[in-house]
Amino acid sequence: GARLAGMQPRAVDPSDAMDHLALQRLAHSYCHAVDRGDLVLLRSLYHDDAIDDHGEMFCGTPDEYVAWLPKMLAGLAASRHEITGMLFLIDGDRAQGELVNTAYHRTHGPGAREIIVSGRYLDTYAKRDGIWRILRRSLVMDAFVDRPAQEAGGFIGKGVPWGSPGLDDPVYRLDLFAAARSAQAGEQV
């Protein structure tokens, strides 16, 4: 396609920049949706004919992913997904991305574990009706750590609330986040 220019530096036109920003927002919305257990938002990030492939752990449609994820997250006291690098190649209404990520997971209770997966999402996106969504996502692992959970100690973390999945997370004390989640839930009724 005319817009596929590879990875080398080049002049960026405004529509190209807007597509990149939309894909970045999609990536960050995914992290927020998984970590806050916002299944409505999570489902909205995928096209209906998409596939999410997390290896033998899960591979299926967006509806199957949204149904599976709460069972997986139930064993966790917290998760935090970070995108630390994003590279997108765009060809018209089709794009592909390599998203470098770290996913932190902490299990519940005494003997809690911290499981940290560093890897990459290899994505294919499609823009339909002007909106970018995930069409195919696969996970590649580059590093894996499983260790006893560390407690906050000393002055670091004293009096700082812990994050949690769901509506009781401190982010929903911010009125715009609370209103957006409430409005989104209303749209699904």
TATA-V534658 format. One record per residue. RES is the residue in one small letter. PHI is phi in radians with two decimals (999 if undefined). PSI is psi in radians with two decimals (999 if undefined). NEAR is the number of other C-alpha atoms within 12 Angstrom. Layout:
res->RES phi->PHI psi->PSI near->NEAR
res->RES phi->PHI psi->PSI near->NEAR
This chain:
res->g phi->999 psi->2.84 near->12
res->a phi->-1.13 psi->-0.52 near->11
res->r phi->-1.59 psi->-0.21 near->22
res->l phi->-1.28 psi->1.90 near->19
res->a phi->-2.11 psi->0.10 near->18
res->g phi->1.40 psi->-2.82 near->17
res->m phi->-1.79 psi->-0.11 near->17
res->q phi->-1.24 psi->2.72 near->11
res->p phi->-1.04 psi->2.50 near->7
res->r phi->-2.81 psi->2.87 near->12
res->a phi->-1.18 psi->2.46 near->12
res->v phi->-1.98 psi->2.19 near->17
res->d phi->-1.48 psi->2.81 near->11
res->p phi->-1.00 psi->-0.67 near->10
res->s phi->-1.18 psi->-0.63 near->16
res->d phi->-1.11 psi->-0.78 near->24
res->a phi->-1.08 psi->-0.70 near->18
res->m phi->-1.14 psi->-0.70 near->17
res->d phi->-1.10 psi->-0.75 near->31
res->h phi->-1.08 psi->-0.75 near->29
res->l phi->-1.11 psi->-0.69 near->19
res->a phi->-1.12 psi->-0.70 near->26
res->l phi->-1.22 psi->-0.63 near->36
res->q phi->-1.13 psi->-0.75 near->28
res->r phi->-1.09 psi->-0.70 near->22
res->l phi->-1.03 psi->-0.78 near->32
res->a phi->-1.10 psi->-0.80 near->39
res->h phi->-1.25 psi->-0.58 near->26
res->s phi->-1.14 psi->-0.64 near->29
res->y phi->-1.04 psi->-0.85 near->35
res->c phi->-1.03 psi->-0.83 near->31
res->h phi->-1.06 psi->-0.81 near->33
res->a phi->-1.07 psi->-0.78 near->31
res->v phi->-1.17 psi->-0.84 near->36
res->d phi->-1.20 psi->-0.53 near->36
res->r phi->-1.71 psi->0.05 near->34
res->g phi->1.14 psi->0.53 near->37
res->d phi->-1.56 psi->1.51 near->35
res->l phi->-1.23 psi->-0.50 near->34
res->v phi->-1.16 psi->-0.84 near->31
res->l phi->-1.09 psi->-0.79 near->30
res->l phi->-0.98 psi->-0.83 near->34
res->r phi->-1.09 psi->-0.60 near->34
res->s phi->-1.21 psi->-0.24 near->27
res->l phi->-1.46 psi->-0.18 near->40
res->y phi->-1.96 psi->2.52 near->37
res->h phi->-1.23 psi->2.71 near->26
res->d phi->-1.04 psi->-0.55 near->21
res->d phi->-1.68 psi->0.34 near->20
res->a phi->-1.34 psi->2.86 near->27
res->i phi->-2.29 psi->2.34 near->31
res->d phi->-1.98 psi->2.16 near->36
res->d phi->-2.10 psi->1.77 near->25
res->h phi->-1.80 psi->0.56 near->24
res->g phi->1.32 psi->-2.63 near->15
res->e phi->-1.15 psi->-0.37 near->10
res->m phi->-1.12 psi->-0.76 near->15
res->f phi->-2.85 psi->2.39 near->22
res->c phi->-2.62 psi->2.11 near->22
res->g phi->3.11 psi->-2.88 near->26
res->t phi->-1.38 psi->2.90 near->24
res->p phi->-1.02 psi->-0.71 near->31
res->d phi->-1.12 psi->-0.71 near->23
res->e phi->-1.15 psi->-0.67 near->23
res->y phi->-1.11 psi->-0.80 near->30
res->v phi->-1.14 psi->-0.56 near->30
res->a phi->-1.31 psi->-0.60 near->20
res->w phi->-1.35 psi->-0.68 near->23
res->l phi->-0.98 psi->-0.76 near->29
res->p phi->-1.03 psi->-0.60 near->22
res->k phi->-1.13 psi->-0.70 near->15
res->m phi->-1.22 psi->-0.74 near->21
res->l phi->-1.30 psi->-0.33 near->29
res->a phi->-1.04 psi->-0.50 near->20
res->g phi->-1.44 psi->0.08 near->20
res->l phi->-2.01 psi->2.42 near->29
res->a phi->-1.43 psi->-0.47 near->29
res->a phi->-2.78 psi->2.66 near->32
res->s phi->-2.50 psi->2.64 near->35
res->r phi->-2.53 psi->2.01 near->32
res->h phi->-1.79 psi->2.25 near->32
res->e phi->-2.17 psi->2.44 near->29
res->i phi->-1.85 psi->2.02 near->28
res->t phi->-1.82 psi->-0.14 near->20
res->g phi->-2.79 psi->2.43 near->19
res->m phi->-2.37 psi->2.24 near->26
res->l phi->-2.26 psi->2.08 near->27
res->f phi->-2.02 psi->2.42 near->33
res->l phi->-2.03 psi->2.22 near->31
res->i phi->-2.06 psi->2.34 near->33
res->d phi->-2.32 psi->1.55 near->22
res->g phi->1.15 psi->-2.11 near->21
res->d phi->-1.68 psi->0.31 near->28
res->r phi->-2.20 psi->2.44 near->28
res->a phi->-2.53 psi->2.78 near->33
res->q phi->-2.33 psi->2.63 near->34
res->g phi->-2.47 psi->2.57 near->35
res->e phi->-1.99 psi->1.97 near->30
res->l phi->-1.95 psi->1.95 near->34
res->v phi->-1.32 psi->2.24 near->27
res->n phi->-2.44 psi->2.74 near->31
res->t phi->-2.25 psi->2.24 near->28
res->a phi->-2.04 psi->2.01 near->33
res->y phi->-1.71 psi->2.36 near->31
res->h phi->-2.33 psi->2.34 near->35
res->r phi->-2.16 psi->2.21 near->35
res->t phi->-1.42 psi->2.99 near->26
res->h phi->-1.41 psi->2.72 near->20
res->g phi->1.20 psi->-2.95 near->16
res->p phi->-1.07 psi->2.49 near->12
res->g phi->1.30 psi->0.30 near->13
res->a phi->-1.01 psi->2.59 near->20
res->r phi->-2.03 psi->2.69 near->24
res->e phi->-1.97 psi->2.15 near->27
res->i phi->-2.07 psi->2.10 near->28
res->i phi->-2.13 psi->2.10 near->27
res->v phi->-1.96 psi->2.16 near->27
res->s phi->-1.94 psi->2.28 near->27
res->g phi->-2.95 psi->-2.65 near->27
res->r phi->-2.49 psi->2.47 near->29
res->y phi->-1.59 psi->2.22 near->39
res->l phi->-1.85 psi->1.89 near->30
res->d phi->-2.00 psi->2.63 near->36
res->t phi->-2.11 psi->2.33 near->32
res->y phi->-2.11 psi->2.71 near->40
res->a phi->-2.31 psi->2.42 near->33
res->k phi->-1.76 psi->1.99 near->26
res->r phi->-2.15 psi->2.34 near->17
res->d phi->0.91 psi->0.63 near->9
res->g phi->1.39 psi->0.09 near->14
res->i phi->-2.12 psi->2.21 near->23
res->w phi->-1.39 psi->2.35 near->32
res->r phi->-2.48 psi->2.85 near->40
res->i phi->-1.27 psi->2.32 near->42
res->l phi->-1.87 psi->-0.60 near->33
res->r phi->-2.64 psi->2.27 near->31
res->r phi->-2.25 psi->2.28 near->36
res->s phi->-2.26 psi->2.64 near->29
res->l phi->-1.88 psi->2.36 near->29
res->v phi->-2.09 psi->2.27 near->22
res->m phi->-1.65 psi->2.37 near->21
res->d phi->-1.99 psi->-0.43 near->16
res->a phi->-2.74 psi->2.67 near->17
res->f phi->-2.54 psi->2.28 near->18
res->v phi->-2.27 psi->2.31 near->20
res->d phi->-2.30 psi->2.02 near->19
res->r phi->-2.55 psi->2.85 near->17
res->p phi->-1.05 psi->2.46 near->18
res->a phi->-1.14 psi->2.45 near->23
res->q phi->-1.64 psi->2.45 near->17
res->e phi->-1.59 psi->2.57 near->18
res->a phi->-1.16 psi->2.36 near->13
res->g phi->-2.34 psi->2.86 near->10
res->g phi->1.06 psi->-2.56 near->8
res->f phi->-1.39 psi->-0.30 near->9
res->i phi->-1.27 psi->2.14 near->10
res->g phi->1.54 psi->-0.12 near->13
res->k phi->-1.13 psi->2.12 near->11
res->g phi->1.36 psi->0.05 near->10
res->v phi->-1.61 psi->2.25 near->11
res->p phi->-1.19 psi->2.59 near->14
res->w phi->-1.45 psi->2.52 near->19
res->g phi->-1.27 psi->2.77 near->25
res->s phi->-2.65 psi->2.68 near->28
res->p phi->-1.24 psi->2.58 near->30
res->g phi->1.69 psi->-3.00 near->26
res->l phi->-1.26 psi->-0.23 near->24
res->d phi->-1.53 psi->0.06 near->17
res->d phi->-1.15 psi->2.51 near->23
res->p phi->-0.99 psi->-0.39 near->18
res->v phi->-1.06 psi->-0.48 near->23
res->y phi->-1.43 psi->0.06 near->22
res->r phi->-1.36 psi->-0.32 near->16
res->l phi->-1.38 psi->2.12 near->14
res->d phi->-1.05 psi->-0.61 near->13
res->l phi->-1.22 psi->-0.64 near->13
res->f phi->-1.18 psi->-0.75 near->19
res->a phi->-1.11 psi->-0.76 near->20
res->a phi->-1.16 psi->-0.70 near->16
res->a phi->-1.12 psi->-0.75 near->20
res->r phi->-1.18 psi->-0.70 near->28
res->s phi->-1.13 psi->-0.77 near->19
res->a phi->-1.12 psi->-0.71 near->16
res->q phi->-1.11 psi->-0.72 near->20
res->a phi->-1.13 psi->-0.65 near->17
res->g phi->-1.13 psi->-0.59 near->11
res->e phi->-1.18 psi->-0.42 near->12
res->q phi->-1.54 psi->-0.18 near->13
res->v phi->-1.27 psi->999 near->8
